[in-house]
Amino acid sequence: MNELEIKKLIIECLELEDITPDDINSDEPLFVDGLGLDSIDALELGVALHRAYGVKMDAEDETTREHFYSVESLTKFVASQCNQSVEGVV
């Protein structure tokens, strides 16, 4: 799992037809400025991440906002969650 996969997931699950992975800067905000996503997009993206990677998030947890800040921060979060899942199984 890498930033390109996360970008493709964002584009696919949010049906961003006019955007390519190259159009999304990894360190720019996903919400308001930057890509301009909203709270409904965050919910849809959270569901897509759960389906694709088994990631669990708490909408009430303040760190969730930090994880969803950019593609870069989201990729790191998903990778850390995937690593925890693998470690828990082993």
C-alpha positions, 0 to 999 in steps of 0.5 A: 500500500502506497500513496498512489493506491490511496490516491486511486482509492480516493478518486474511485470511491468519490467518483472524481472523474476529472482528477488523476492521481497526478493531480493530487499533491500528497502533502496538500490538504484533502479538505476545504483547501487543496482537494476540497473534500467535505464531511460526506466525502470523509465518511465515504472515504472511511468506508472505502478504507475499511473495505480495502484495508480493514482500517477502523477509525473513530469519527469522534477521535481528534487524531482521525482529523490529523490522519485525514489531513493529506494523502501522505498522512492517510497513507502513513495511518493506513500502513500503521493500522495494517502493520498492527493487524498483521502483528496481532495475527502473528 
